[in-house]
Amino acid sequence: MSSYRELANAVRALSMDGVQKANSGHPGAPMGMADMAEALWRGFLNHNPKNPSFCNRDRFVLSNGHASMLIYSLLHLTGYDLSIDDLKNFRQLGSKTPGHPEHGEVPGVETTTGPLGMGLGNAVGMAMAERMLASEFNRDGMDIVDHYTYVFMGDGCLMEGISHEACSLAGTLGLGKLIALYDSNGISIDGKVKDWFADDTKKRFEGYGWQVIEVVDGNDGAQVRAAIELAKADKCRPSIIICHTTIGFGSPKKAGTSASHGAPLGDEEIAATKAALGWNYGPFEVPQNIYDEWDATKKGAELEASWNTLFDKYKAKYPELAAEFCRRIEGKLPVDFKKKAEEWVLGLQKAQDPKVATRKAGQIALDFFGSIMPELVGGSADLAPSNLTINKSSKDVLPHAFAGNYIHWGVREFAMCAAMNGILLHGGFRPYGGTFLIFSDYAKNALRMAALMKIPTLFVFTHDSIGVGEDGPTHEPIEQIATLRILPNFDEWRPCDMVESGAAWASMIERQDGPSAIILSRQTLEQMPRNDEQVKNISRGGYVLKDCEGTPDVILIATGSEVALAFHAAEKLAQEGKKARVVSMPSTDVFDRQDDDYKESVLPCAVRARVAVEAAMSTTWYKYVGLDGTTVCLDNYGASGPAKLLFEKYGFTVDNVVAAAKKVMK
């Protein structure tokens, strides 16, 4: 049998060699964390390399994702579909081993990490999902959901503010099956961190309500093993294991220095390091006995087979619960979802009292979808009465009491969105979370990561414009709509009334290949007249809401609260003998994916006189209005005052839209 150190040295060697061959990367962290990784992966981690999606596997997140050669080496050694040639192609174009771990690109990678602290936020969400799913589906003696979430993190992760948000919440909720291993090596790119990061991490996490375990020598696998045992023994608190390690462990000249952090060690230093470690093998060479001791395929197959036996008994006793569990883990929508949603949206057009704020319309939509989708899990960043994200089926998730579907995130927008991504990645839920649109800035990186991973997380942003009114420019999201629109893979919806809000929610839920956000108004809005065909066309992102006979003289394009403005401007133009078409475009992202024929039917190229109307920046509208068109938008910050007066002050009036239309018709 090889020693713990010999097995860890395989990770060190592969990490050094991969970074050296790429001439790019971060060898020091994998070398310093190798003993931690060996202790966890060989001693505790339940997983099946031949089935990376086994639903009851432990989740492992590498939050300090720059140390990606660590996880690639672990996946290769334990038997995942990651060959030695893949490790040799580290950081090369088209390889399975990119510079930071990418979910969906690398088998066994649970989430895309790179922005420091983000993986920690994801891990909190995964741990929440495990507890919530267990509370819903486990029965006496049949714990079909029963696993841990482990996260590796470094000094940088704990410096980032998201670590406070996420870890504060985890401690409050009592996520006893979340275990974080902190690589406390005291080194960042700039050097020794003691001059700019002198926090007492132990006291900090004790203050959060975590169990804190300190490992004096994190490069001693036996000490790390003992610490993990202690962490698992506490079922009521999340645990942080502070592992004091040496970055670049084994390197004679660069260990313990920033020189090993973000650059290859060099052939000479690698040779000296391998000699110091007693690793007498060439580049990317691992002896068979080391491979055999790392191989987790047999144990993983047995683990999954044992779970399958348990699930067969569960299915025999609880067939309906078992079927529901499988549907949700597979991410399938309920039977007849599309049909029920279409019928419900068509019914909204016949509502007797339709004049509501779209934030209220969103709540009405959640009442419906929550009634047919038990996997819909919601929350708000301390703004539930304003966001109206609570629906009739909502039941609070509380500390140590996870049998609910509504999460009070507190004022933690970034952690909320990162954890929502973790909940989604775990499986079994479709999470949505709300805050004011202006505060999407606090969470933007988590939105970007959802888009990068192409996962269907749902975001709710209310108070969408100068309609916020008296709160003033600090709360008026002039630029936010444009910044969300330019995110690749990200769908943004800004509905104009109750019907469009319902249709937007249906489309967002049906989407499986990326995240979506719905942008909702504070103020009440007028419901627009439509026929059934127009209602169905809402899901295409843009459609003709009001038309004229023959070729239009001008096309008015609008979203949200400005659709009614365009509609009444078209009526006034008609009274003056001008033919105007009104296009409601709740989602430019979805509209842009339609076929050319449909887009031409809505925005015919021959009609060059166009006006875009939106109480936000004009940036994204020029591709629709062209050089011959114009915008009625807002390219500066707002002011504090009653909403009605603000709209008048900044030109959002029927008369101003009519004037803009006449100008482009000349």
C-alpha positions as CSV (number, residue, x, y, z in Angstrom):
1,M,0.0,0.0,0.0
2,S,1.2,3.5,-0.9
3,S,1.3,6.1,1.8
4,Y,-1.1,9.1,1.8
5,R,1.8,11.3,0.8
6,E,2.7,9.1,-2.3
7,L,-0.9,9.2,-3.4
8,A,-1.1,13.0,-3.0
9,N,2.2,13.3,-4.9
10,A,0.5,11.9,-8.0
11,V,-1.8,15.0,-7.9
12,R,1.1,17.3,-7.4
13,A,3.1,15.8,-10.3
14,L,0.2,15.9,-12.7
15,S,-0.6,19.4,-11.7
16,M,2.9,20.6,-12.2
17,D,3.2,18.8,-15.5
18,G,-0.1,20.1,-16.9
19,V,0.7,23.7,-16.1
20,Q,4.2,23.4,-17.5
21,K,3.1,21.9,-20.8
22,A,0.5,24.6,-21.2
23,N,3.0,27.2,-20.1
24,S,0.1,28.7,-18.2
25,G,-1.8,28.1,-15.0
26,H,-1.6,27.9,-11.2
27,P,0.5,25.0,-9.9
28,G,1.0,26.2,-6.3
29,A,-2.6,25.7,-5.0
30,P,-3.0,22.1,-6.3
31,M,0.4,21.2,-4.9
32,G,-0.6,22.7,-1.5
33,M,-4.1,21.1,-1.4
34,A,-3.1,17.7,-2.7
35,D,-3.1,16.1,0.8
36,M,-6.5,17.7,1.6
37,A,-7.8,16.3,-1.7
38,E,-6.4,12.8,-1.1
39,A,-7.9,12.7,2.3
40,L,-11.4,13.7,1.1
41,W,-11.6,11.9,-2.2
42,R,-10.1,8.6,-1.1
43,G,-11.5,8.7,2.5
44,F,-15.0,10.2,2.3
45,L,-16.3,11.3,-1.0
46,N,-19.2,9.2,-2.3
47,H,-19.3,9.4,-6.1
48,N,-19.4,7.1,-9.2
49,P,-16.9,8.1,-11.9
50,K,-18.8,6.0,-14.5
51,N,-22.0,7.9,-13.7
52,P,-21.1,11.5,-12.8
53,S,-24.8,12.4,-12.5
54,F,-25.7,9.7,-9.9
55,C,-28.3,11.7,-8.0
56,N,-27.2,10.8,-4.4
57,R,-23.5,11.5,-5.0
58,D,-21.7,13.9,-2.7
59,R,-21.2,17.2,-4.3
60,F,-17.6,18.6,-4.6
61,V,-17.0,22.2,-5.5
62,L,-13.6,23.8,-6.1
63,S,-14.4,27.4,-5.3
64,N,-10.8,28.5,-5.9
65,G,-11.1,27.4,-9.5
66,H,-7.7,28.7,-10.6
67,A,-6.5,25.5,-9.0
68,S,-8.2,23.6,-11.8
69,M,-5.4,21.1,-12.3
70,L,-6.3,19.7,-8.9
71,I,-9.8,18.7,-9.9
72,Y,-8.7,17.5,-13.3
73,S,-6.0,15.3,-11.8
74,L,-8.5,13.9,-9.2
75,L,-11.1,13.2,-11.9
76,H,-8.5,11.4,-14.1
77,L,-7.0,9.4,-11.2
78,T,-10.4,8.2,-9.9
79,G,-11.7,7.0,-13.2
80,Y,-13.8,9.7,-14.9
81,D,-13.8,10.1,-18.6
82,L,-10.8,12.4,-18.5
83,S,-7.7,10.8,-20.1
84,I,-4.0,11.6,-19.7
85,D,-4.1,13.2,-23.1
86,D,-6.9,15.5,-21.8
87,L,-4.5,16.6,-19.0
88,K,-1.8,17.1,-21.5
89,N,-4.2,19.5,-23.4
90,F,-4.7,21.7,-20.3
91,R,-5.9,25.2,-21.3
92,Q,-5.8,24.4,-25.0
93,L,-8.5,25.4,-27.4
94,G,-11.3,22.8,-27.5
95,S,-9.9,20.7,-24.7
96,K,-11.9,19.0,-21.9
97,T,-9.5,20.8,-19.4
98,P,-10.1,24.5,-19.7
99,G,-8.3,27.1,-17.5
100,H,-11.0,27.0,-14.9
101,P,-13.5,24.1,-14.3
102,E,-16.5,24.4,-16.5
103,H,-19.8,22.6,-15.8
104,G,-21.1,20.7,-18.8
105,E,-17.6,20.7,-20.4
106,V,-15.8,18.4,-18.0
107,P,-17.4,15.2,-16.6
108,G,-17.6,15.4,-12.8
109,V,-17.4,19.2,-12.5
110,E,-20.5,20.3,-10.6
111,T,-20.3,24.0,-11.3
112,T,-18.3,26.5,-13.3
113,T,-15.9,28.2,-10.9
114,G,-13.3,31.0,-11.4
115,P,-14.7,34.2,-9.9
116,L,-13.5,33.6,-6.3
117,G,-16.2,32.9,-3.7
118,M,-18.8,32.0,-6.4
119,G,-18.3,28.3,-5.9
120,L,-18.8,28.7,-2.2
121,G,-22.1,30.4,-2.9
122,N,-23.1,27.6,-5.3
123,A,-22.2,25.0,-2.6
124,V,-24.5,26.7,-0.1
125,G,-27.3,26.3,-2.6
126,M,-26.5,22.7,-3.2
127,A,-26.5,22.0,0.5
128,M,-29.8,23.7,0.8
129,A,-31.3,21.7,-2.0
130,E,-30.1,18.4,-0.4
131,R,-31.8,19.3,2.9
132,M,-35.0,20.5,1.2
133,L,-35.3,17.5,-1.1
134,A,-34.6,15.1,1.8
135,S,-37.4,16.8,3.8
136,E,-39.8,16.4,1.0
137,F,-39.1,12.8,-0.2
138,N,-37.3,10.8,2.5
139,R,-39.5,8.4,4.5
140,D,-38.7,6.4,7.6
141,G,-35.8,4.1,6.9
142,M,-35.7,5.2,3.3
143,D,-33.4,8.2,3.0
144,I,-33.1,8.4,-0.8
145,V,-31.6,11.8,-0.5
146,D,-28.6,11.7,1.9
147,H,-25.3,13.2,0.8
148,Y,-22.8,15.9,1.7
149,T,-21.6,19.0,-0.1
150,Y,-17.9,19.6,0.2
151,V,-16.2,22.8,-1.0
152,F,-12.5,23.7,-1.3
153,M,-11.8,27.4,-0.9
154,G,-8.8,29.7,-0.5
155,D,-7.9,33.1,1.0
156,G,-9.3,34.9,-2.1
157,C,-12.7,33.2,-1.7
158,L,-12.9,34.4,1.9
159,M,-11.8,38.0,1.0
160,E,-14.7,38.3,-1.5
161,G,-17.9,39.7,0.0
162,I,-20.0,36.8,-1.3
163,S,-18.3,34.6,1.3
164,H,-19.9,36.6,4.1
165,E,-23.3,36.6,2.6
166,A,-23.3,32.9,1.8
167,C,-21.7,31.7,5.0
168,S,-23.9,33.9,7.2
169,L,-27.0,32.3,5.6
170,A,-25.5,28.8,5.8
171,G,-24.9,29.2,9.5
172,T,-28.3,30.7,10.2
173,L,-30.1,27.8,8.4
174,G,-27.9,25.1,10.1
175,L,-26.7,23.3,7.0
176,G,-25.0,20.5,8.9
177,K,-24.1,18.6,5.7
178,L,-22.0,21.4,4.3
179,I,-18.3,21.0,4.9
180,A,-15.8,23.6,3.7
181,L,-12.1,22.9,3.6
182,Y,-10.1,26.2,3.7
183,D,-6.7,26.2,2.1
184,S,-5.1,28.7,4.4
185,N,-1.7,29.2,2.7
186,G,-1.4,32.9,3.3
187,I,-0.3,33.7,-0.2
188,S,-2.0,35.5,-3.1
189,I,-0.8,36.9,-6.4
190,D,0.6,40.0,-4.6
191,G,2.5,38.0,-2.0
192,K,1.9,37.3,1.7
193,V,-1.7,38.3,2.5
194,K,-1.1,39.1,6.2
195,D,-0.8,42.8,5.3
196,W,-4.2,43.0,3.6
197,F,-6.1,40.0,5.0
198,A,-5.7,39.7,8.8
199,D,-9.2,38.4,9.7
200,D,-9.6,36.0,12.5
201,T,-11.3,33.4,10.4
202,K,-12.0,31.1,13.4
203,K,-13.9,33.8,15.2
204,R,-15.6,34.9,12.1
205,F,-17.1,31.5,11.4
206,E,-17.9,30.9,15.0
207,G,-19.9,34.1,14.8
208,Y,-21.8,32.7,11.8
209,G,-22.7,29.6,13.9
210,W,-20.3,27.2,12.1
211,Q,-18.3,24.4,13.7
212,V,-14.7,25.4,13.3
213,I,-11.9,22.8,13.1
214,E,-8.3,23.8,12.8
215,V,-5.7,21.6,11.2
216,V,-2.2,22.7,12.2
217,D,-0.6,20.9,9.2
218,G,-2.9,20.7,6.2
219,N,-0.2,18.9,4.3
220,D,-0.7,15.9,6.7
221,G,-3.4,13.7,5.3
222,A,-4.0,11.9,8.6
223,Q,-4.8,15.3,10.3
224,V,-7.2,16.2,7.5
225,R,-9.0,12.8,7.8
226,A,-9.5,13.3,11.5
227,A,-10.9,16.8,10.9
228,I,-13.4,15.6,8.3
229,E,-14.6,12.9,10.7
230,L,-15.3,15.6,13.3
231,A,-17.1,17.7,10.7
232,K,-19.4,14.9,9.8
233,A,-20.2,14.2,13.4
234,D,-21.9,17.6,13.8
235,K,-25.3,17.3,12.1
236,C,-26.6,20.7,13.1
237,R,-23.9,23.1,12.0
238,P,-22.0,23.6,8.7
239,S,-18.3,23.0,9.3
240,I,-15.2,24.8,8.2
241,I,-11.8,23.0,8.4
242,I,-9.0,25.5,8.4
243,C,-6.1,23.7,6.8
244,H,-2.7,25.5,7.2
245,T,-0.8,24.5,4.1
246,T,2.2,25.5,2.1
247,I,1.5,26.7,-1.4
248,G,3.7,24.9,-3.9
249,F,4.4,22.2,-1.4
250,G,7.6,20.3,-2.3
251,S,9.2,22.9,-4.5
252,P,12.7,23.7,-3.1
253,K,12.8,27.3,-4.3
254,K,9.2,28.3,-4.7
255,A,7.2,26.7,-2.0
256,G,5.5,29.2,0.3
257,T,5.9,32.0,-2.2
258,S,3.7,33.8,-4.7
259,A,6.2,32.6,-7.4
260,S,4.3,29.3,-7.4
261,H,0.9,30.9,-7.5
262,G,0.2,31.8,-11.1
263,A,3.0,30.6,-13.3
264,P,4.7,27.3,-14.3
265,L,7.5,26.2,-12.0
266,G,9.9,25.6,-14.9
267,D,11.5,22.3,-16.0
268,E,14.4,22.6,-13.6
269,E,12.3,23.4,-10.6
270,I,9.8,20.6,-11.4
271,A,12.7,18.1,-11.6
272,A,14.0,19.3,-8.2
273,T,10.5,19.2,-6.7
274,K,9.9,15.6,-7.9
275,A,13.3,14.6,-6.5
276,A,12.4,16.2,-3.1
277,L,9.1,14.4,-3.1
278,G,10.6,11.1,-4.1
279,W,8.5,11.0,-7.3
280,N,10.8,9.3,-9.7
281,Y,8.7,9.4,-12.8
282,G,8.6,11.4,-16.0
283,P,6.1,14.0,-17.2
284,F,2.5,12.7,-16.9
285,E,3.7,9.3,-15.7
286,V,1.8,7.6,-12.9
287,P,2.7,4.0,-11.9
288,Q,-0.1,1.5,-12.1
289,N,-0.2,0.7,-8.4
290,I,-0.9,4.4,-7.7
291,Y,-3.7,4.3,-10.3
292,D,-5.2,1.2,-8.7
293,E,-5.3,2.8,-5.3
294,W,-6.9,6.0,-6.6
295,D,-9.5,4.1,-8.8
296,A,-13.0,4.8,-7.4
297,T,-15.0,3.0,-10.2
298,K,-15.7,-0.2,-8.3
299,K,-16.6,1.5,-5.0
300,G,-18.7,4.0,-7.0
301,A,-20.6,1.3,-8.8
302,E,-21.3,-0.5,-5.6
303,L,-22.5,2.8,-4.0
304,E,-25.0,3.4,-6.8
305,A,-26.1,-0.2,-6.9
306,S,-26.9,0.0,-3.1
307,W,-28.9,3.2,-3.7
308,N,-30.8,1.6,-6.6
309,T,-31.8,-1.3,-4.3
310,L,-33.0,1.2,-1.7
311,F,-34.9,3.1,-4.4
312,D,-36.6,0.0,-5.7
313,K,-38.0,-0.6,-2.2
314,Y,-39.0,3.0,-2.0
315,K,-40.7,2.8,-5.4
316,A,-42.6,-0.3,-4.4
317,K,-43.9,1.4,-1.2
318,Y,-44.3,4.9,-2.5
319,P,-44.9,4.7,-6.3
320,E,-46.3,8.2,-6.7
321,L,-43.5,9.8,-4.7
322,A,-40.9,7.8,-6.6
323,A,-42.3,8.9,-10.0
324,E,-42.4,12.5,-8.9
325,F,-38.8,12.3,-7.6
326,C,-37.6,10.9,-10.9
327,R,-39.4,13.5,-12.9
328,R,-37.9,16.3,-10.9
329,I,-34.4,15.0,-10.8
330,E,-34.5,14.6,-14.6
331,G,-35.7,18.2,-14.9
332,K,-38.9,17.3,-16.8
333,L,-41.9,19.6,-16.6
334,P,-45.2,18.2,-15.3
335,V,-47.5,16.4,-17.7
336,D,-49.5,18.7,-19.9
337,F,-47.6,21.7,-18.6
338,K,-47.6,23.5,-22.0
339,K,-51.3,22.9,-22.6
340,K,-52.3,24.1,-19.1
341,A,-50.1,27.2,-19.3
342,E,-51.5,28.2,-22.8
343,E,-55.1,27.8,-21.6
344,W,-54.4,29.8,-18.5
345,V,-52.7,32.6,-20.4
346,L,-55.5,32.8,-22.9
347,G,-57.9,33.1,-20.0
348,L,-56.0,36.1,-18.5
349,Q,-57.1,38.1,-21.5
350,K,-60.7,37.9,-20.4
351,A,-59.9,39.1,-16.8
352,Q,-62.5,41.5,-15.5
353,D,-60.1,43.8,-13.5
354,P,-56.9,43.7,-15.5
355,K,-55.3,47.0,-14.5
356,V,-52.5,45.8,-12.2
357,A,-48.8,46.4,-11.7
358,T,-46.8,43.8,-13.5
359,R,-45.2,42.9,-10.1
360,K,-48.7,41.9,-9.0
361,A,-49.3,40.2,-12.3
362,G,-46.2,38.2,-11.6
363,Q,-47.5,37.1,-8.3
364,I,-50.8,36.0,-10.0
365,A,-48.6,33.9,-12.4
366,L,-46.7,32.4,-9.5
367,D,-50.0,31.4,-7.8
368,F,-50.9,29.4,-10.9
369,F,-47.5,27.9,-11.7
370,G,-46.9,27.1,-8.0
371,S,-50.1,25.1,-7.9
372,I,-48.9,22.8,-10.7
373,M,-45.1,22.8,-10.1
374,P,-44.1,21.6,-6.6
375,E,-40.4,22.0,-7.7
376,L,-40.9,25.8,-8.0
377,V,-38.8,27.2,-5.1
378,G,-38.9,30.9,-4.5
379,G,-37.4,33.6,-2.4
380,S,-36.6,37.3,-2.2
381,A,-33.7,39.4,-0.9
382,D,-35.7,40.8,2.0
383,L,-38.2,42.4,-0.4
384,A,-41.0,39.9,-0.6
385,P,-43.8,42.5,0.1
386,S,-42.4,44.6,-2.7
387,N,-41.4,41.9,-5.2
388,L,-44.5,39.9,-4.5
389,T,-42.6,36.7,-4.9
390,I,-44.6,34.8,-2.3
391,N,-47.4,32.8,-3.8
392,K,-50.4,30.8,-2.4
393,S,-48.3,27.6,-2.2
394,S,-45.4,29.2,-0.4
395,K,-44.1,27.7,2.8
396,D,-41.1,29.2,4.6
397,V,-37.8,27.3,4.8
398,L,-36.6,28.0,8.3
399,P,-33.4,27.2,10.4
400,H,-33.1,23.5,10.8
401,A,-36.6,23.1,9.2
402,F,-36.3,22.6,5.5
403,A,-39.7,21.2,4.6
404,G,-40.7,24.4,2.7
405,N,-40.4,26.1,-0.7
406,Y,-39.9,29.7,0.1
407,I,-36.5,31.2,1.2
408,H,-36.0,34.5,2.9
409,W,-32.6,35.3,1.7
410,G,-32.1,38.5,3.7
411,V,-30.3,41.4,2.1
412,R,-27.9,39.1,0.3
413,E,-28.6,39.6,-3.5
414,F,-25.3,38.1,-4.6
415,A,-25.4,35.0,-2.4
416,M,-29.1,34.5,-3.3
417,C,-28.4,34.3,-7.0
418,A,-25.2,32.2,-6.6
419,A,-27.1,29.8,-4.3
420,M,-30.0,29.6,-6.7
421,N,-27.6,28.4,-9.3
422,G,-26.4,25.8,-6.8
423,I,-29.9,24.7,-6.1
424,L,-30.6,24.4,-9.8
425,L,-27.4,22.4,-10.4
426,H,-28.2,20.1,-7.6
427,G,-31.4,19.0,-9.3
428,G,-35.0,18.6,-8.1
429,F,-35.9,22.2,-8.1
430,R,-36.6,25.3,-10.3
431,P,-35.5,28.2,-8.2
432,Y,-36.5,31.8,-8.6
433,G,-35.5,34.8,-6.6
434,G,-36.4,38.4,-6.5
435,T,-35.0,41.9,-5.8
436,F,-35.3,45.4,-7.2
437,L,-33.9,45.7,-10.7
438,I,-31.3,48.2,-9.6
439,F,-29.8,45.7,-7.2
440,S,-29.2,43.2,-10.0
441,D,-25.8,45.0,-10.1
442,Y,-24.9,43.3,-6.7
443,A,-25.6,39.9,-8.3
444,K,-24.5,40.4,-11.9
445,N,-21.6,37.9,-11.8
446,A,-24.0,35.1,-10.6
447,L,-26.3,36.0,-13.5
448,R,-23.4,35.8,-15.9
449,M,-22.3,32.4,-14.5
450,A,-25.8,31.1,-15.0
451,A,-25.7,32.3,-18.6
452,L,-22.2,30.8,-19.1
453,M,-23.4,27.4,-17.8
454,K,-26.7,27.6,-19.7
455,I,-28.7,26.6,-16.7
456,P,-32.4,27.7,-16.4
457,T,-32.3,29.7,-13.2
458,L,-35.2,32.2,-12.9
459,F,-34.7,35.8,-11.7
460,V,-37.4,38.3,-10.8
461,F,-36.5,42.0,-10.9
462,T,-39.2,44.6,-9.9
463,H,-39.3,48.4,-9.7
464,D,-38.1,48.6,-13.3
465,S,-37.9,52.3,-14.2
466,I,-38.3,55.9,-13.1
467,G,-41.8,54.6,-12.1
468,V,-40.0,53.9,-8.8
469,G,-40.7,57.6,-8.3
470,E,-39.9,59.2,-4.9
471,D,-37.0,56.8,-4.1
472,G,-35.0,58.7,-6.7
473,P,-32.1,58.0,-9.0
474,T,-30.3,55.6,-6.5
475,H,-33.2,53.2,-7.1
476,E,-34.1,54.0,-10.7
477,P,-32.5,51.3,-12.9
478,I,-31.9,53.4,-16.1
479,E,-29.0,51.2,-17.4
480,Q,-29.9,47.8,-16.0
481,I,-32.3,46.6,-18.7
482,A,-29.6,47.2,-21.4
483,T,-26.9,45.5,-19.3
484,L,-29.0,42.3,-18.9
485,R,-29.9,42.3,-22.6
486,I,-26.3,42.1,-23.7
487,L,-25.6,38.9,-21.6
488,P,-25.2,36.0,-24.0
489,N,-27.6,33.0,-23.4
490,F,-29.7,35.2,-21.0
491,D,-33.3,35.9,-21.7
492,E,-34.9,39.1,-20.4
493,W,-38.6,39.7,-20.4
494,R,-40.3,43.1,-19.7
495,P,-44.0,42.5,-20.0
496,C,-46.6,45.3,-20.4
497,D,-49.5,43.8,-18.5
498,M,-51.0,40.8,-16.8
499,V,-51.3,38.7,-20.0
500,E,-47.7,39.3,-21.1
501,S,-46.5,38.6,-17.5
502,G,-48.2,35.2,-17.5
503,A,-46.9,34.3,-21.0
504,A,-43.4,35.4,-20.0
505,W,-43.5,33.2,-16.9
506,A,-44.6,30.2,-19.0
507,S,-41.8,30.8,-21.5
508,M,-39.2,31.2,-18.8
509,I,-40.2,28.0,-17.1
510,E,-40.3,26.1,-20.4
511,R,-36.8,27.2,-21.3
512,Q,-34.1,24.6,-20.4
513,D,-31.0,26.0,-22.0
514,G,-30.3,29.1,-20.1
515,P,-31.4,31.6,-17.4
516,S,-34.2,34.1,-17.7
517,A,-35.2,37.3,-15.9
518,I,-38.6,39.0,-15.7
519,I,-38.6,42.8,-15.3
520,L,-41.7,44.1,-13.5
521,S,-43.3,47.5,-12.7
522,R,-44.1,49.0,-9.4
523,Q,-47.0,51.0,-10.8
524,T,-50.3,49.7,-12.2
525,L,-50.5,49.3,-16.0
526,E,-53.3,49.2,-18.5
527,Q,-54.1,45.8,-20.1
528,M,-53.9,45.8,-23.8
529,P,-56.6,44.4,-26.2
530,R,-55.5,41.2,-28.1
531,N,-57.0,38.3,-30.0
532,D,-56.0,34.7,-29.3
533,E,-53.3,34.7,-32.0
534,Q,-51.6,37.8,-30.5
535,V,-51.7,36.1,-27.1
536,K,-49.9,33.1,-28.5
537,N,-47.3,35.2,-30.3
538,I,-46.2,36.8,-27.0
539,S,-44.0,33.7,-26.5
540,R,-42.1,34.7,-29.7
541,G,-40.7,37.7,-27.8
542,G,-42.2,40.4,-30.1
543,Y,-45.5,40.6,-32.0
544,V,-47.8,43.1,-33.7
545,L,-50.1,44.4,-31.0
546,K,-51.9,47.1,-33.0
547,D,-51.9,47.2,-36.8
548,C,-53.2,49.4,-39.6
549,E,-54.4,48.8,-43.1
550,G,-51.7,48.5,-45.7
551,T,-48.1,49.4,-45.2
552,P,-47.4,51.4,-42.0
553,D,-46.0,54.9,-42.2
554,V,-44.2,54.2,-38.9
555,I,-43.6,51.4,-36.5
556,L,-43.7,52.0,-32.8
557,I,-41.8,49.4,-30.7
558,A,-42.1,49.4,-27.0
559,T,-41.8,47.3,-23.8
560,G,-43.3,47.2,-20.4
561,S,-45.1,50.4,-19.1
562,E,-44.3,52.1,-22.4
563,V,-46.4,49.8,-24.6
564,A,-49.7,51.6,-23.6
565,L,-47.9,54.9,-24.4
566,A,-47.1,53.6,-27.9
567,F,-50.6,52.2,-28.3
568,H,-52.3,55.5,-27.6
569,A,-49.8,57.4,-29.7
570,A,-50.8,55.2,-32.6
571,E,-54.4,56.0,-32.0
572,K,-53.6,59.7,-32.1
573,L,-51.6,59.3,-35.3
574,A,-54.5,57.5,-36.9
575,Q,-56.8,60.5,-36.0
576,E,-54.3,62.6,-38.0
577,G,-54.4,60.2,-41.0
578,K,-51.1,58.5,-40.2
579,K,-50.8,54.7,-40.3
580,A,-48.9,53.3,-37.3
581,R,-48.1,49.8,-36.3
582,V,-47.4,49.0,-32.6
583,V,-45.0,46.2,-31.8
584,S,-44.8,45.0,-28.3
585,M,-41.4,43.4,-27.7
586,P,-41.3,42.0,-24.2
587,S,-38.2,40.0,-25.0
588,T,-35.7,41.1,-27.6
589,D,-33.6,38.0,-26.8
590,V,-36.4,35.6,-27.7
591,F,-37.5,37.7,-30.7
592,D,-34.0,37.6,-32.2
593,R,-34.2,33.8,-32.2
594,Q,-37.3,33.7,-34.4
595,D,-37.0,32.8,-38.1
596,D,-36.4,35.5,-40.6
597,D,-39.9,35.3,-42.1
598,Y,-41.6,35.9,-38.7
599,K,-39.3,38.8,-37.9
600,E,-40.0,40.3,-41.3
601,S,-43.7,40.0,-40.7
602,V,-43.4,42.0,-37.5
603,L,-40.7,44.5,-38.5
604,P,-40.8,44.7,-42.4
605,C,-37.5,46.0,-43.7
606,A,-39.3,48.3,-46.1
607,V,-40.6,50.4,-43.2
608,R,-37.6,52.4,-42.1
609,A,-39.5,55.0,-40.0
610,R,-39.4,53.4,-36.5
611,V,-39.5,54.6,-33.0
612,A,-38.5,52.6,-29.9
613,V,-40.1,53.7,-26.6
614,E,-38.6,52.5,-23.3
615,A,-38.0,54.3,-20.0
616,A,-34.4,53.1,-20.0
617,M,-31.2,53.6,-22.0
618,S,-31.4,53.6,-25.8
619,T,-28.3,51.4,-26.2
620,T,-29.9,48.2,-27.4
621,W,-32.6,49.7,-29.6
622,Y,-30.6,50.9,-32.6
623,K,-30.5,47.5,-34.2
624,Y,-34.3,47.7,-34.5
625,V,-34.8,51.4,-35.4
626,G,-31.7,51.7,-37.6
627,L,-30.1,55.0,-38.8
628,D,-33.5,56.3,-40.1
629,G,-35.3,55.7,-36.8
630,T,-35.2,57.2,-33.3
631,T,-35.8,56.4,-29.7
632,V,-37.8,57.8,-26.8
633,C,-35.6,56.6,-24.1
634,L,-33.7,57.8,-21.1
635,D,-29.9,58.1,-21.3
636,N,-29.3,59.9,-18.0
637,Y,-30.2,59.3,-14.4
638,G,-33.6,60.0,-13.1
639,A,-34.8,62.1,-10.2
640,S,-36.9,61.9,-7.0
641,G,-40.5,62.8,-7.3
642,P,-44.0,61.3,-8.1
643,A,-43.7,58.8,-11.0
644,K,-46.3,60.6,-13.1
645,L,-44.4,63.8,-13.1
646,L,-41.1,62.0,-13.8
647,F,-42.5,60.4,-16.9
648,E,-43.7,63.8,-18.1
649,K,-40.4,65.4,-17.3
650,Y,-38.4,62.9,-19.3
651,G,-40.7,62.9,-22.3
652,F,-42.7,59.7,-21.8
653,T,-46.0,61.2,-23.0
654,V,-48.3,60.4,-25.9
655,D,-47.5,63.8,-27.5
656,N,-43.8,63.2,-27.4
657,V,-44.0,59.8,-29.0
658,V,-46.3,61.3,-31.7
659,A,-43.7,64.0,-32.3
660,A,-40.9,61.5,-32.6
661,A,-43.0,59.4,-35.0
662,K,-43.7,62.5,-37.2
663,K,-40.0,63.4,-37.2
664,V,-38.9,60.0,-38.7
665,M,-41.8,59.9,-41.2
666,K,-40.5,63.0,-43.0
